[in-house]
Amino acid sequence: MLKIRMQRVGRINQPSYRIVVTEHTASPKAGKFVEKLGTYNPHTKVRTLDEARVKYWISVGAQPSDTMHNMLVSSGLLSGKKINVLPSYKAPEAPAADVVAESAPVAVAEAPAETPAEAAAEAAATE
């Protein structure tokens, strides 16, 4: 299956991308692609696309990657909604109540020790 996707080129900390048609099993870094359709510079947000060739490859059956789909929707070549490409937020799991109860130390309130005089006074009061 053919994919329309971006291939990173450029130096360290200065990325720019080629927009290419390639086999989906080929590595993005392999450098092999079927056809170059344009470029994208993320620093200046400048993108160049050969719109006729993009439409041709989509009509032939090439699928754009999610990021390319969003780029084609924003440029007006595709109609539809954008795809959320960010990973979904996964809240950390709350520990189960049983585990918390077992691991938490149990505090027991100790009664103060009675003196013999207090014990005798309490015994006399209850009789």
N, C-alpha and C positions, 0 to 999 in steps of 0.2 A: 504494500500500500504506500502510495506517495504522500509525503507531508510537506506542507509549506511552513517553514519555521525559520528562526533566526540562528545564524552561526556567528559566534563571537570572533572578532578579529581586533587587532589593535594591541597597544602595549599595556603593561601593568598599570592599573589605575586610570587608564584612558581607553575604556571600551568603545567599540563601535561594532555594528552588526551588519552582516549581509543577510538579505532575505532571499532564501533559496528554496528550491524544490529538491527533495532528496527522499531516498527510501527510508521508511520509518525505522528500520533495523540498523541503519548506518549511524555511527557515532557522530555527534555534532562536531567533534574535534578532528575527525578523519580528513576533512577537507574535500571529500568527494561529494559532488552534488550534480543533479541533472541540469539545472538551469539557475542562473542568478536573476532574481526578479527586482532587486532594489537594494537600498541601504537604509540604515537607521543610526543616527548619532544621538545617544541619550543626553549628552551634555547640552547640545543646542536644540534638541527635539526636532531636528530636521530629518525628514524621511523622504526618500524617493522611491516610487513604485512604478513599474511598468504595468499599468492597469489592464491593458488588453491581455497581456500574458497571464496575469493573475486570474482574470476571468476565464481564460482558456483552460488553465490547469484545474481550476475548480470545476469547470464543466466536464473535464475528462475524469474527474473523480478524486483529485488530490484534496486531502483534508488539512485545513489550517490547524496549527497548534492553538491552545487556548489564548496565549498572548497574541499570536498573529490574528486570531479571530477578533479579539478586542480592537486591535489596530485597524483591521479592515472595516469593522463596524464604525469606528470613529472617523475613518476617512470616507465612508459612504459607499464602499464597494460591496459590502454585505448589509443585509437588513436583518434586524433581530436585536436581541438583548445581548449585552456583554456577559461574559462568563467570569465568575469570581475565581481568580487564580491564587488568591492567598490561602494559606492553610487555615482550616477552621480552628477556632479557639477550643481547647479542651481543658476544662477546669480540673484542677488536681482532685483526686479522689479523697473524700473525707473518710477518716478512719471509722470503722464500725464501732457502735456503742459498746459491744462486748469487749473489744480489744482495749478501748479506753478505760473501761471499768477494771479490767485485770491489771493494767499497767499503772494505774493511779494508786498511790498509797492511801489507805483508809485511815483517817484520823479519828481516834476514839478519845472522847473527853473523859478524863479520869476525875472521879469525885475526890475531893480533898479528904485526907484521912481524919477521922474524928478522934478527939482526945477522950480519955476515959471519963472525964467529968461531963462532957457533952453527951456521951452515950448513956450515962446514968440519968441525966436530966431528961433525955428523950424517952427513955424507958419508963420513968416515973410519970411523964405526961401522958403516955398512952395507956397506963393502968388506971 
